[in-house]
């Protein structure tokens, strides 16, 4: 049995590796939108469910030969999974090319066609992943008859252990080798699994083969009710639906880095593993759980309310532990228990049960992200998912048959009362702001708060921008440097709308592209004339991923301004700093057009990588740093950018643009306002020299997002330097 544990440890590791990388490659090809992410994850899960169900049915058709055939088919499945690591990126690239040539401008049509292509790409390969557990169960039933009745939970534990490692190690591999290099590592591991399973299949089977006839065991007949299947669907729906809520609840505390998302996923898997291990130990002496288990599931589902409440002073790292770990652990106990109970070691029944759980996992995020969260706060969505489990715990006869129908005890009533206290005592994140406006949609929760120049814009609790003259200069600097009257402009990332407003002051058509639908709806909060400007015939607002919009549009612009959301390490932000992105920008700029790119402060590798990507994409690049630790503004073009004074730039500006520039002045005159920036110019080669070994930023190697190894290395060198200094100070 130990060999099967090792096989499924590696298999679980590879599955999460592929999920992480394929999602990111899909975002690069089709756009960074909530709908796209949901499509990719849904198709991934759909493939798992289809493979689990299909392989179980296939084994039933083979009858007595299923046990001897199981390992051979498992080896074939792992081989195909390894091939998918190399083929899926190519298929995704083909899909983008086809959609570009089709020229669909409708977002609905685009999502439909991209979803169909992603389904055709991912579902067959993911079905191979989903088939592995029933196939291995068949092999175990032929070799280890005594352990076969709980073989699902055994393989489930091994798979979760591997998946837990898969949430962390691939991030390090991506930092070292990039996305495609990481996929090659996964392909090699799957190839090794195929060889190992093939070799194991050649060994003679000592245990007698067990019939896979349709007849079921007496234990299965005892649990012939469909309740375990209903509960499996509900647990999948709840767990994945709540995961969407958890991300919104804990992002204000953990940040938007890939490591924050990985930490949530790892915590979920580790807790699930803990619960599964407890079940494995418990199942050796017990067959029917107490109702208190289900009551505990209901109570634990309410704990995120307290863990994410800003009024409670909790260490940041403990918030997700309190909010996620207990619920996931109980779920880790229940899920394999229900599958073992329904299947009794039969691969067909196990595959069907697991597939039903996966269906719930698919529908949960869709229900949570696209229906519930746009309608209500995170707190009430948690309550909607949690209350049914509290009710189930209070009524054990609803759970399964035969059921231990113990009468409700004082403990049960106390647990229910505690859950209700959490509902009415705990607050949402925005409650800490005395003055605030909150909007929710399928992409994020948006909070506008503050007064005057202290106004803030928070997306899922993370501060995005503030009112200052700098966003105005992001518009006026490239526009005033043009050597011809501008015809139009494009700004990507709306934010508070300051740059958009400044571009409109030039009296030309301006298009703004914003990923989060609710952000522009708060334009009025920061600028009283916002609603009027949005109604202007010169104004056009597009809710879409900025990079995807540039790929689809045929329009060309004199100026494109870009202010990616901070911090520079934010997940997905590299796709607005890469050479591939700048190649798209070049196709959408008119001759003599100018790109304005804002870069928040980053470490030397990030500064060098972005600067090198710009220099390799544009022959003419100028860099300005307004203040230390505030960031850099790049102006890039295919033609020389004139070296003008503030007075000369003012001559190119209409009176309305000059008034906008000087609305919130730092200097005494508009001319001085521009000269202040022009005097802060830095040679781009100086930024590249920050780390001469850093490659240009590329989609495949986003050095700004994956940085843990070089951070640890930098800290190591700092410790060594401090140690050397200390040793020198000790010398006489």
C-alpha positions in Angstrom: 0.0 0.0 0.0 2.9 2.3 0.6 3.7 2.4 -3.1 0.2 3.6 -3.9 0.6 6.4 -1.3 3.8 7.6 -3.0 2.1 7.4 -6.4 -0.8 9.6 -5.2 1.4 12.0 -3.3 3.3 12.8 -6.6 0.0 12.8 -8.6 -1.6 15.3 -6.2 1.5 17.5 -6.4 1.4 17.5 -10.2 -2.3 18.2 -10.3 -2.0 21.5 -8.3 1.1 22.4 -10.2 -0.9 22.2 -13.5 -3.8 24.0 -12.1 -1.7 26.9 -11.0 0.3 27.2 -14.2 -2.6 26.5 -16.6 -4.7 29.2 -14.9 -2.0 31.7 -15.3 -1.3 30.8 -19.0 -5.1 31.0 -19.7 -5.1 34.5 -18.1 -2.2 35.6 -20.4 -4.1 34.3 -23.5 -7.7 35.3 -22.8 -7.6 38.0 -20.1 -7.4 38.6 -16.3 -11.1 38.6 -15.4 -13.2 36.9 -12.8 -15.3 35.2 -15.5 -12.2 33.8 -17.2 -10.8 32.5 -13.9 -14.2 30.9 -13.1 -14.2 29.2 -16.5 -10.8 27.8 -16.1 -11.3 26.4 -12.6 -14.8 25.1 -13.5 -13.4 23.2 -16.5 -10.6 21.8 -14.4 -13.0 20.5 -11.9 -15.4 19.3 -14.6 -12.7 17.2 -16.1 -11.8 15.7 -12.7 -15.5 14.8 -12.1 -16.0 13.4 -15.6 -12.8 11.2 -15.3 -13.8 9.9 -11.9 -17.3 8.9 -13.1 -16.1 7.5 -16.5 -13.3 5.4 -15.2 -15.6 3.9 -12.5 -18.1 2.9 -15.2 -15.3 1.5 -17.4 -14.0 -0.7 -14.7 -17.5 -2.1 -14.0 -17.8 -3.2 -17.6 -14.5 -5.2 -17.3 -15.8 -7.2 -14.4 -13.3 -9.7 -13.0 -10.5 -8.3 -15.2 -10.8 -4.8 -13.7 -8.2 -5.4 -10.9 -5.5 -6.6 -13.2 -6.3 -3.8 -15.7 -6.5 -1.0 -13.1 -2.7 -0.3 -12.8 -2.2 -0.5 -16.6 -4.8 2.1 -17.2 -3.5 4.1 -14.3 0.0 4.1 -16.0 -1.6 5.2 -19.3 -3.5 8.0 -17.5 -0.3 9.3 -15.9 1.5 9.2 -19.2 -1.3 11.3 -20.9 -1.2 13.7 -18.0 2.5 14.2 -18.5 1.9 14.8 -22.2 -0.8 17.4 -21.3 1.9 19.5 -19.6 3.5 20.1 -22.9 0.4 20.3 -25.1 -2.0 22.5 -23.1 0.1 25.7 -23.5 0.2 25.1 -27.3 -3.6 24.6 -27.4 -4.3 27.7 -25.4 -2.1 29.7 -27.8 -4.0 28.3 -30.8 -7.3 29.4 -29.1 -6.1 33.0 -28.7 -5.0 33.2 -32.4 -8.4 31.8 -33.5 -10.3 34.3 -31.4 -8.1 37.2 -32.6 -8.7 36.3 -36.2 -12.4 36.0 -35.7 -12.5 39.6 -34.4 -15.4 39.2 -31.9 -15.9 42.5 -30.0 -18.7 41.3 -27.8 -17.5 40.3 -24.4 -20.4 37.8 -24.0 -19.5 36.2 -27.3 -15.8 36.3 -26.5 -16.4 34.6 -23.1 -18.6 32.0 -24.7 -16.1 31.1 -27.4 -13.1 31.2 -25.0 -15.0 29.1 -22.5 -15.7 26.5 -25.3 -12.0 26.4 -26.3 -10.8 26.1 -22.7 -13.3 23.3 -22.2 -12.0 21.5 -25.3 -8.5 22.0 -24.1 -8.6 21.2 -20.4 -11.5 18.7 -19.8 -10.0 15.7 -21.7 -6.6 16.1 -19.9 -8.2 16.7 -16.5 -10.5 13.7 -17.0 -7.2 11.7 -17.0 -6.4 13.2 -13.6 -9.9 12.4 -12.3 -9.7 8.8 -13.4 -6.7 7.9 -11.3 -8.4 7.2 -8.0 -11.0 4.7 -9.3 -8.3 3.0 -11.3 -6.0 2.7 -8.3 -8.9 1.5 -6.2 -9.4 -1.3 -8.7 -5.7 -2.3 -8.3 -5.9 -2.2 -4.6 -9.0 -4.4 -4.5 -7.1 -7.0 -6.4 -3.9 -6.8 -4.3 -5.0 -5.7 -0.8 -8.5 -7.1 -0.2 -8.5 -6.3 3.5 -7.8 -2.6 3.0 -10.0 -2.1 -0.1 -13.1 -1.0 1.8 -11.5 2.3 2.8 -9.1 2.6 -0.2 -10.7 5.9 -1.3 -9.9 7.7 1.9 -6.3 6.2 1.8 -5.7 7.5 -1.7 -7.5 10.8 -0.8 -5.1 11.4 2.1 -2.1 10.8 -0.1 -3.5 13.1 -2.8 -4.1 15.9 -0.4 -0.6 15.6 1.1 0.8 15.9 -2.4 -1.5 18.8 -3.3 -0.4 20.6 -0.1 3.2 20.4 -1.3 1.9 21.5 -4.7 0.7 24.9 -3.3 4.2 25.9 -2.3 7.0 24.1 -4.3 5.7 25.1 -7.8 5.9 28.8 -6.8 9.7 28.3 -6.2 10.0 26.4 -9.5 8.3 29.2 -11.4 10.7 31.7 -9.8 13.7 29.5 -11.0 12.5 28.2 -14.4 9.4 30.1 -15.4 6.0 28.6 -16.2 7.0 26.4 -19.1 10.1 25.1 -17.3 7.8 24.3 -14.3 5.5 22.3 -16.6 8.4 20.3 -17.8 9.2 19.3 -14.2 5.6 18.2 -13.8 5.7 16.2 -17.1 8.9 14.5 -16.0 7.2 13.5 -12.7 4.2 12.1 -14.5 6.4 10.2 -16.8 8.1 8.7 -13.8 4.7 7.7 -12.3 3.7 6.0 -15.6 6.9 4.0 -15.6 6.6 3.0 -12.0 2.9 2.0 -12.3 3.7 0.1 -15.5 6.5 -1.8 -13.7 4.2 -2.6 -10.8 1.5 -3.9 -13.2 4.0 -6.4 -14.5 4.5 -8.0 -11.1 2.3 -11.0 -10.3 -0.8 -10.5 -8.2 -0.7 -12.7 -5.1 -4.2 -11.8 -3.8 -7.1 -13.3 -5.5 -9.0 -11.1 -7.9 -12.3 -9.8 -6.7 -15.4 -9.7 -8.8 -16.6 -6.4 -10.0 -20.1 -7.7 -10.7 -22.9 -5.2 -10.3 -23.9 -6.9 -7.1 -23.1 -4.7 -4.0 -22.0 -5.7 -0.6 -24.2 -5.9 2.5 -22.7 -2.8 3.9 -23.5 -0.8 0.7 -27.1 -2.1 0.9 -27.3 -0.8 4.5 -26.5 2.6 3.2 -28.5 2.5 0.0 -30.1 5.9 0.8 -29.0 8.7 -1.5 -28.3 10.9 1.5 -24.4 10.5 1.3 -24.5 11.7 -2.3 -26.6 14.7 -1.4 -24.3 15.5 1.5 -21.2 15.1 -0.8 -22.7 17.6 -3.3 -23.5 20.0 -0.5 -20.0 19.8 1.1 -18.4 20.5 -2.3 -20.8 23.4 -2.9 -20.1 24.9 0.5 -16.4 24.4 0.6 -15.6 26.0 -2.8 -18.3 28.6 -2.4 -16.8 29.7 1.0 -13.3 29.7 -0.5 -14.3 32.6 -2.8 -15.6 34.5 0.3 -12.4 33.7 2.3 -10.2 35.3 -0.4 -12.2 38.5 -0.1 -12.3 38.4 3.7 -8.6 37.8 4.2 -7.0 39.7 1.3 -7.0 43.0 3.4 -4.8 41.2 5.9 -2.6 39.0 3.7 -2.3 41.2 0.6 -2.7 40.3 -3.1 0.6 38.5 -3.7 0.6 34.9 -5.1 2.0 33.8 -1.8 -1.1 35.0 0.0 -3.4 33.0 -2.2 -1.0 30.0 -1.9 -1.1 30.3 1.9 -4.9 30.2 1.9 -4.9 27.1 -0.3 -2.1 25.4 1.6 -4.0 26.1 4.9 -7.1 24.6 3.4 -5.3 21.5 2.3 -3.3 21.0 5.4 -6.5 21.2 7.5 -8.3 18.9 5.1 -5.4 16.4 5.5 -5.6 16.6 9.3 -9.3 15.8 9.2 -8.8 13.0 6.8 -6.0 11.4 8.9 -8.3 11.6 12.0 -11.0 9.9 10.0 -8.6 7.1 8.9 -7.8 6.5 12.6 -11.4 6.8 13.7 -12.8 4.5 11.0 -10.8 1.5 12.3 -13.0 1.3 15.3 -16.2 3.1 14.3 -18.7 3.0 11.4 -21.3 5.7 12.3 -20.4 9.3 13.3 -22.2 11.2 16.1 -24.3 14.2 15.2 -21.9 16.4 17.0 -19.6 16.2 14.0 -22.1 17.9 11.8 -22.9 20.4 14.4 -19.2 21.2 14.6 -19.2 21.7 10.9 -22.0 24.3 11.2 -20.2 26.1 14.0 -16.8 26.2 12.2 -18.5 27.6 9.1 -19.3 30.7 11.2 -15.7 31.2 12.5 -14.5 33.4 9.5 -16.9 36.1 10.7 -14.8 36.6 13.8 -11.5 35.9 12.2 -12.0 38.7 9.6 -13.6 41.2 11.9 -11.3 44.2 12.3 -12.6 45.0 15.8 -10.8 41.9 17.1 -7.1 42.4 17.6 -5.7 39.2 16.2 -2.3 38.5 14.8 -2.5 38.7 11.0 -1.2 35.1 10.4 -3.8 33.8 12.9 -6.8 35.2 11.1 -6.9 32.7 8.3 -5.9 29.9 10.7 -8.9 30.6 12.9 -11.3 31.2 10.0 -10.3 28.4 7.6 -8.6 25.6 9.5 -11.4 24.2 11.7 -14.0 24.1 9.0 -11.6 22.5 6.5 -10.5 19.9 9.1 -14.1 18.8 9.8 -14.8 18.7 6.0 -11.6 16.6 5.6 -13.1 14.1 8.0 -16.6 14.0 6.4 -15.8 13.9 2.7 -13.8 10.6 2.6 -16.1 9.1 5.2 -19.1 9.7 2.9 -17.3 8.3 -0.1 -16.1 5.2 1.8 -19.6 4.7 3.2 -21.2 4.9 -0.3 -18.6 2.9 -2.2 -17.3 0.2 0.3 -14.2 0.0 -1.9 -16.1 -0.3 -5.2 -14.4 1.9 -7.8 -17.5 2.5 -9.8 -19.5 3.8 -6.8 -16.5 5.8 -5.5 -16.0 7.4 -8.9 -19.7 8.4 -9.0 -19.6 9.8 -5.4 -16.5 11.8 -6.1 -17.9 13.1 -9.3 -21.0 14.4 -7.4 -18.8 16.1 -4.9 -16.9 17.8 -7.8 -20.2 19.0 -9.3 -20.8 20.8 -6.0 -17.2 22.2 -6.2 -18.0 23.6 -9.6 -21.3 25.3 -8.7 -20.1 26.7 -5.4 -17.7 29.4 -6.7 -20.2 30.3 -9.4 -23.0 30.7 -6.9 -20.8 32.6 -4.5 -19.0 34.9 -6.9 -21.6 35.7 -9.5 -24.9 35.5 -7.5 -24.4 36.0 -3.8 -21.5 38.4 -3.4 -22.8 41.0 -5.8 -26.0 41.0 -3.8 -24.8 41.0 -0.2 -21.9 41.3 2.2 -19.3 38.6 2.8 -20.8 38.1 6.3 -24.3 37.2 5.0 -22.9 34.9 2.3 -21.1 33.0 5.0 -24.3 32.8 7.0 -26.2 31.4 3.9 -23.6 28.6 3.5 -23.3 27.9 7.3 -26.9 27.9 8.5 -28.0 24.6 6.7 -25.1 22.7 8.4 -26.1 24.1 11.8 -29.6 22.8 11.1 -28.3 19.4 10.0 -26.3 19.2 13.2 -29.4 19.9 15.3 -31.3 17.1 13.4 -29.0 14.0 13.2 -31.8 12.0 11.5 -31.3 14.1 8.4 -27.7 12.9 8.0 -27.6 9.2 6.9 -29.2 5.9 7.6 -28.8 4.2 9.9 -28.3 7.4 12.0 -27.6 7.9 15.6 -30.6 10.0 16.5 -29.4 11.3 19.9 -31.7 13.8 21.4 -30.6 17.4 21.3 -28.3 18.1 24.3 -27.2 21.2 26.1 -24.0 21.1 24.1 -26.0 21.3 20.9 -28.0 24.3 22.0 -24.9 26.0 23.3 -23.2 25.5 19.9 -26.2 26.9 18.1 -26.3 29.9 20.4 -22.6 30.6 19.9 -23.1 30.6 16.2 -25.9 33.1 16.4 -23.8 35.3 18.7 -21.1 35.4 16.0 -23.6 36.4 13.4 -24.9 39.4 15.3 -21.7 40.5 17.0 -19.1 40.4 14.2 -18.7 43.1 11.6 -17.5 43.4 8.0 -14.2 45.0 7.1 -15.7 48.3 6.1 -17.2 48.9 9.5 -13.9 50.3 10.7 -14.3 53.4 8.5 -16.6 56.1 9.9 -17.5 57.4 6.4 -17.6 54.9 3.5 -19.4 53.8 0.4 -19.4 50.1 -0.5 -20.1 48.5 -3.8 -19.9 44.8 -4.6 -19.7 42.9 -7.9 -18.5 39.5 -9.2 -14.9 40.8 -9.3 -14.3 42.5 -5.9 -15.7 44.5 -3.0 -15.0 48.2 -3.4 -14.7 50.7 -0.5 -14.5 54.5 -1.0 -13.6 56.2 2.3 -12.1 59.4 3.7 -12.5 63.1 3.1 -10.6 65.7 1.1 -7.2 64.6 0.0 -7.3 61.7 2.5 -9.9 59.9 0.4 -9.0 56.3 -0.3 -10.0 53.6 -2.8 -9.8 50.0 -1.5 -10.3 47.0 -3.7 -10.9 43.9 -1.5 -9.4 46.0 1.4 -6.2 46.9 -0.5 -5.5 50.5 -1.0 -5.1 51.2 -4.8 -4.5 54.9 -5.2 -5.0 58.4 -3.6 -5.8 61.9 -4.7 -2.6 63.6 -5.8 -1.1 65.6 -8.8 0.8 62.5 -10.0 -2.1 60.8 -11.8 -2.7 64.2 -13.5 0.9 64.2 -14.7 0.5 60.7 -16.0 -1.9 62.2 -18.5 -0.3 65.7 -19.2 3.3 64.6 -19.6 2.8 62.2 -22.6 0.2 64.4 -24.2 2.3 67.6 -24.0 5.3 65.7 -25.4 3.5 64.7 -28.6 4.8 66.4 -31.8 1.3 66.6 -33.3 -2.2 67.5 -32.0 -3.7 64.4 -30.4 -6.7 62.7 -31.8 -7.6 60.3 -28.9 -6.2 58.6 -25.9 -6.6 55.4 -23.9 -6.1 54.9 -20.1 -5.9 51.4 -18.6 -6.8 51.0 -14.9 -9.4 53.6 -13.9 -8.7 53.9 -10.2 -10.2 57.2 -8.8 -10.5 58.4 -12.4 -8.0 61.3 -12.0 -5.9 60.4 -15.1 -9.1 59.8 -17.1 -10.4 63.2 -16.1 -7.1 64.9 -17.0 -7.1 63.3 -20.4 -10.6 64.5 -21.1 -9.5 68.1 -20.3 -7.6 68.0 -23.7 -11.0 68.0 -25.5 -10.4 64.7 -27.3 -12.1 61.3 -27.2 -10.8 59.2 -24.3 -11.4 55.5 -23.6 -10.9 54.1 -20.1 -10.6 50.3 -19.5 -11.3 49.0 -16.0 -11.3 45.4 -14.8 -13.6 45.9 -11.8 -17.1 47.1 -12.7 -17.8 48.9 -9.5 -14.7 51.1 -9.5 -16.0 53.7 -12.1 -19.3 53.8 -10.3 -17.5 55.6 -7.4 -16.0 58.3 -9.7 -18.4 60.8 -8.1 -16.9 60.2 -4.7 -13.5 61.5 -5.7 -14.5 64.0 -8.4 -17.9 65.8 -8.2 -18.0 66.3 -11.9 -17.4 62.6 -12.5 -21.0 61.7 -13.5 -21.1 64.6 -16.0 -17.8 63.5 -17.6 -18.9 59.9 -18.0 -22.0 61.3 -19.9 -19.7 63.3 -22.2 -19.8 62.3 -25.9 -16.0 62.2 -25.7 -16.0 59.6 -22.9 -16.0 55.9 -23.4 -15.8 53.4 -20.5 -15.0 49.7 -21.1 -15.2 47.1 -18.4 -12.6 44.5 -19.4 -9.1 43.4 -18.9 -6.8 46.1 -20.4 -4.5 43.8 -22.2 -7.3 41.8 -23.7 -9.0 45.0 -24.8 -5.8 46.0 -26.6 -5.6 42.7 -28.3 -9.2 42.8 -29.6 -9.5 46.4 -30.6 -8.5 47.7 -34.0 -8.3 51.3 -32.9 -5.0 53.2 -32.6 -4.2 55.9 -30.0 -1.9 58.8 -29.7 -1.3 58.2 -26.0 -1.8 55.1 -23.9 -1.5 55.6 -20.1 -1.1 52.7 -17.7 -1.1 52.7 -13.9 -1.2 49.1 -12.7 -2.6 48.6 -9.2 0.0 48.5 -6.4 1.9 46.8 -5.0 4.3 45.9 -7.8 4.2 42.3 -6.5 0.4 42.0 -7.0 -0.7 38.7 -8.6 -1.1 39.0 -12.3 0.4 42.5 -12.5 3.4 41.3 -14.5 1.2 40.9 -17.6 1.1 44.7 -17.8 4.9 45.0 -17.6 6.1 42.2 -20.0 7.6 42.4 -23.4 4.6 40.5 -24.8 2.4 43.3 -23.5 4.5 46.0 -24.9 4.4 44.3 -28.3 0.6 44.6 -28.2 0.9 48.3 -27.2 3.1 49.0 -30.1 0.4 47.7 -32.5 -2.1 50.1 -31.0 0.0 53.3 -30.9 0.0 55.7 -33.8 3.3 56.6 -35.4 4.9 59.1 -32.9 2.5 57.9 -30.3 3.6 57.7 -26.6 3.1 55.0 -23.9 3.1 56.3 -20.3 3.9 53.5 -17.9 3.8 53.9 -14.1 5.9 51.5 -12.0 5.7 51.4 -8.2 8.9 50.9 -6.3 10.3 47.4 -6.6 13.5 45.6 -5.7 16.5 45.9 -8.0 15.6 42.8 -10.1 12.1 44.2 -10.8 13.3 47.6 -11.7 15.9 46.2 -14.0 13.5 43.7 -15.6 10.8 46.3 -16.4 13.3 48.8 -17.6 15.0 46.2 -19.9 11.6 45.1 -21.3 10.8 48.7 -22.2 14.1 49.4 -23.7 14.0 46.2 -25.8 10.4 47.1 -26.9 10.8 50.8 -27.7 13.9 52.5 -29.1 13.2 55.7 -27.1 12.4 55.6 -23.4 12.5 58.4 -20.8 12.2 57.9 -17.1 11.2 60.3 -14.3 11.2 59.6 -10.6 9.2 62.2 -8.7 10.1 61.2 -5.2 12.1 58.5 -3.7 10.0 55.4 -2.9 7.0 56.7 -4.9 7.7 55.0 -8.2 8.8 55.8 -11.7 7.0 57.2 -14.8 8.2 55.9 -18.2 7.5 57.6 -21.5 8.2 55.2 -24.4 7.8 55.6 -28.2 9.0 54.4 -31.5 10.1 57.9 -32.4 12.3 60.4 -30.5 10.5 62.1 -27.5 11.4 65.8 -27.5 13.4 67.2 -24.7 11.3 70.2 -23.8 11.1 72.6 -20.8 8.0 73.1 -18.7 7.3 76.4 -20.6 7.5 74.6 -24.0 5.2 71.8 -22.8 2.6 74.4 -21.6 2.5 75.9 -25.1 1.2 72.5 -26.4 -1.5 72.3 -23.8 -5.1 73.8 -24.2 -6.3 76.1 -21.4 -8.6 73.5 -20.0 -5.7 71.1 -19.6 -3.5 73.8 -17.9 -6.3 74.5 -15.4 -6.6 70.7 -14.7 -2.8 70.4 -14.2 -2.8 73.3 -11.7 -5.9 72.2 -9.8 -3.9 70.7 -6.9 -0.5 72.4 -7.3 2.7 71.5 -5.6 4.5 74.5 -7.2 3.7 78.2 -7.6 3.2 78.1 -11.4 2.1 75.5 -14.0 5.5 75.9 -15.6 7.3 75.0 -12.4 4.9 72.1 -11.8 6.2 70.5 -15.1 9.8 71.5 -14.5 9.8 69.8 -11.1 9.2 66.5 -12.9 11.5 67.1 -15.8 14.4 67.8 -13.4 13.9 64.3 -11.9 14.8 62.4 -15.1 17.0 59.4 -14.8 18.8 57.4 -17.6 17.1 54.1 -18.2 20.4 52.4 -18.2 20.8 53.4 -14.6 17.7 51.3 -13.7 18.9 48.4 -15.8 22.1 48.5 -13.9 20.2 47.9 -10.7 20.7 44.2 -11.6 22.6 43.6 -14.8 21.7 39.9 -14.7 18.0 40.4 -14.5 16.3 39.3 -17.8 13.6 41.5 -19.4 10.2 40.9 -17.9 8.3 38.3 -19.8 5.0 36.5 -19.5 6.7 33.2 -18.8 9.0 34.6 -16.1 7.2 37.2 -13.9 10.1 38.2 -11.6 8.0 40.8 -9.8 5.4 38.2 -8.5 7.7 35.3 -7.6 10.4 36.6 -5.4 10.7 34.4 -2.2 14.0 32.8 -3.1 15.8 36.0 -4.0 14.3 37.6 -0.9 15.7 34.9 1.3 19.0 35.1 -0.6 19.2 38.9 -0.1 18.4 38.4 3.6 21.2 35.8 3.8 23.7 38.2 2.3 22.6 40.9 4.7 23.1 38.6 7.6 26.5 37.7 6.4 27.4 41.3 5.9 26.2 42.2 9.4 28.1 39.2 10.8 31.3 40.3 9.1 30.9 43.8 10.3 30.4 42.6 13.9 33.5 40.4 13.7 35.5 43.4 12.4 34.3 45.6 15.3 35.5 43.0 17.8 39.1 43.2 16.5 41.4 45.6 18.4 
